[in-house]
Amino acid sequence: MDKELTIDDWLEIYKKVQDEDIAFLTGEELKDLFFSDPPNLLLELKNRGQRRRAIFQFLQYLKFSELSEEKLEEVHKQLTFLVAREKTIHEMVYKILDLMEEIWAGKKDHQKAPFLEEINSSENSKILH
């Protein structure tokens, strides 16, 4: 039998996904990909952003009208916290992209950094918004 997604379930899932992304953005795997495999780093950042966006879309289908005023206040505080974390995640990703551009775009041989074209493409820049 299928279980209905509750607001508490969604909050827990979204926070967990953010935790995973923050761990990635501050971990060794990012550093390794940054220097050894920039195209896959871009793909990883893109996929993580799309995953958070997809999960966020479920928020619109949750039943807020059934919550008590006290529970609504609690949910509001949790959502405010998640939005602040999301802003931090976006800032971290933009700093990584800025570093990639600074390090790799400065090379005279642009053949060594073809992934930079992906950063600047309009389709990929939408991913982070």
Long-range contacts (C-beta under 8 A, 24 or more apart in sequence): 5-58, 5-61, 5-62, 6-62, 7-62, 7-63, 7-64, 7-67, 7-75, 10-55, 10-58, 10-59, 10-62, 11-75, 11-78, 11-79, 11-82, 13-55, 14-52, 14-55, 14-56, 14-82, 15-82, 15-85, 17-51, 17-52, 17-55, 18-52, 18-82, 18-85, 18-86, 18-89, 21-48, 21-52, 21-89, 22-85, 22-88, 22-89, 22-92, 24-48, 25-89, 25-92, 25-93, 25-96, 26-92, 30-96, 34-96, 34-99, 34-100, 38-100, 38-104, 38-113, 38-115, 39-114, 39-115, 39-118, 41-96, 41-100, 42-100, 42-115, 42-118, 42-119, 42-124, 45-93, 45-96, 45-97, 45-127, 45-128, 46-124, 46-127, 49-93, 49-127, 49-128, 50-127, 52-86, 52-89, 90-128, 93-128, 94-128
